[in-house]
Amino acid sequence: MADINATSAALLGLLHDGPATGGQLVASAEAAFGTFFSVTRSQVYRELPVLADAGLVRLGKRGARSSQQYVLTAAGKKAFRQWVNAESGPDHIRSTLILRLVNSGTVTDKQRAELIETARARYKEDAATAKANAREAAEAGDPIAQAIADFGHAYARAALKLVDAVENA
């Protein structure tokens, strides 16, 4: 598996912290980079068997309710390092807010207003969380985590600006 996709790379990166089940990987992904790179439960459970078939992960312990741990292999570590060191190519924003706004002409004015208010509340919360994360990262002396949290804060503020502009249009 010379070329792994970004979702596989995300999972391999998370497995560097130790064995994990699919559910644990979903939760870890949300905590680690959910603001910037979404990984759905269905993506995780679709990718894990592919990674196992390629020898990049192996099955670990069976847990409660038939949960299955996955363990990163040496080949998985190597593939992940190759992915990290490869040219990243263009970034793509995958915003459900923008998709909904683009198509908001198909809903009532009341529904559009609710969409805007819901988005505003979410991005205010995201901005506050990112600001707190940046503060924690600064206190911990982690400039990379701080820069990522600062980016998250700026992104949330930009989304709020978008919501305000659309509301006033």
C-alpha positions in Angstrom: 0.0 0.0 0.0 2.3 2.7 -1.2 -0.2 5.5 -1.3 -2.5 5.7 1.7 -5.4 8.2 1.8 -5.7 10.9 4.4 -8.3 8.9 6.4 -6.0 5.9 6.7 -3.1 8.3 7.6 -5.3 9.8 10.3 -6.0 6.4 11.8 -2.3 5.2 11.6 -1.3 8.5 13.3 -3.8 7.9 16.1 -2.6 4.3 16.5 0.9 5.6 17.4 -0.6 6.2 20.8 -1.3 2.5 21.3 -4.0 -0.1 20.4 -7.5 1.2 19.9 -10.9 0.0 18.8 -12.8 1.7 16.0 -15.0 3.6 18.5 -12.0 4.8 20.4 -10.4 6.0 17.1 -13.5 7.9 16.2 -13.5 9.7 19.6 -9.7 10.3 19.4 -10.0 11.7 15.9 -12.7 14.1 17.0 -10.6 15.3 19.9 -7.3 15.5 18.0 -8.4 17.1 14.8 -12.2 17.2 14.5 -12.3 20.9 13.7 -10.1 20.5 10.6 -10.4 16.9 9.4 -13.6 15.0 10.0 -13.5 11.2 10.2 -16.8 9.5 10.4 -17.6 6.2 12.1 -18.4 4.6 8.7 -15.0 5.8 7.3 -13.2 4.3 10.3 -14.9 1.0 10.0 -14.4 0.9 6.3 -10.7 1.7 6.5 -9.6 -0.6 9.3 -10.1 -3.8 7.4 -8.3 -2.3 4.4 -5.4 -1.4 6.6 -5.3 -4.8 8.2 -5.4 -6.5 4.8 -2.4 -4.4 3.7 -0.5 -5.4 6.9 -0.4 -1.8 8.2 -2.4 -2.7 11.3 -3.1 -6.1 13.0 -5.9 -7.3 15.1 -5.3 -6.9 18.8 -7.4 -7.9 21.9 -11.1 -8.5 21.6 -13.0 -6.3 24.0 -16.5 -6.0 25.4 -19.4 -6.4 23.1 -17.2 -7.8 20.3 -15.1 -4.6 20.0 -11.9 -5.2 18.2 -8.6 -3.5 19.0 -6.2 -2.6 16.2 -2.5 -2.3 16.6 -0.1 -0.4 14.4 2.5 -2.6 12.7 6.1 -1.7 11.7 4.8 -1.5 8.1 2.0 0.8 9.2 4.6 3.1 10.9 6.7 3.1 7.8 3.7 3.9 5.6 2.6 6.7 7.9 6.1 8.3 7.9 6.1 8.1 4.1 2.7 9.8 4.0 3.8 12.6 6.5 6.9 13.2 4.4 5.1 13.3 1.0 4.0 16.4 -0.7 0.6 17.2 0.7 -1.1 18.7 -2.4 -4.0 21.1 -2.2 -6.2 21.3 0.9 -9.9 21.0 0.5 -12.4 22.6 2.9 -15.4 20.4 3.4 -17.9 22.6 5.1 -21.5 21.5 5.5 -22.3 25.1 6.5 -21.2 26.4 3.2 -23.0 23.6 1.4 -26.2 24.4 3.3 -25.9 28.1 2.6 -25.3 27.6 -1.1 -28.5 25.6 -1.2 -30.5 27.7 1.3 -32.7 29.1 -1.5 -34.6 25.9 -1.4 -35.8 26.4 2.2 -38.2 28.9 3.9 -36.9 32.1 5.4 -37.6 30.8 8.8 -35.6 27.6 8.1 -32.7 29.7 6.7 -32.8 31.9 9.9 -32.7 28.8 12.1 -29.7 27.4 10.0 -27.9 30.7 10.6 -28.6 30.9 14.3 -27.6 27.2 14.8 -24.3 27.8 12.9 -23.7 31.0 14.9 -24.0 29.2 18.2 -21.8 26.3 17.1 -19.0 28.6 15.8 -19.1 30.8 18.9 -18.6 27.6 20.9 -15.8 26.4 18.5 -14.1 29.8 18.8 -14.2 29.7 22.6 -12.9 26.1 22.6 -10.1 26.9 20.2 -9.1 30.0 22.2 -8.9 27.9 25.4 -6.9 25.2 23.6 -4.5 27.8 22.3 -4.0 29.1 25.9 -3.4 25.6 27.2 -0.9 24.8 24.4 0.9 28.1 25.2 1.1 27.2 28.9 2.4 23.7 28.0 5.0 25.2 25.7 3.7 23.4 22.6 4.0 25.9 19.7 2.6 23.5 17.1 -0.5 22.8 19.1 -0.9 26.5 19.8 -0.6 27.3 16.1 -3.2 24.7 15.2 -5.6 26.0 18.0 -5.0 29.6 16.8 -5.9 28.5 13.3 -9.1 26.9 14.7 -10.0 30.1 16.4 -9.4 32.1 13.2 -11.5 29.6 11.2 -14.4 29.8 13.7 -14.2 33.6 13.6 -14.2 33.5 9.7 -17.3 31.3 9.8 -19.0 33.7 12.2 -18.2 36.5 9.7 -19.7 34.5 6.9 -22.9 33.8 8.9 -23.2 37.5 9.7 -22.7 38.5 6.0 -25.3 35.9 4.9 -27.8 37.0 7.5 -27.5 40.6 6.5 -27.7 39.9 2.7 
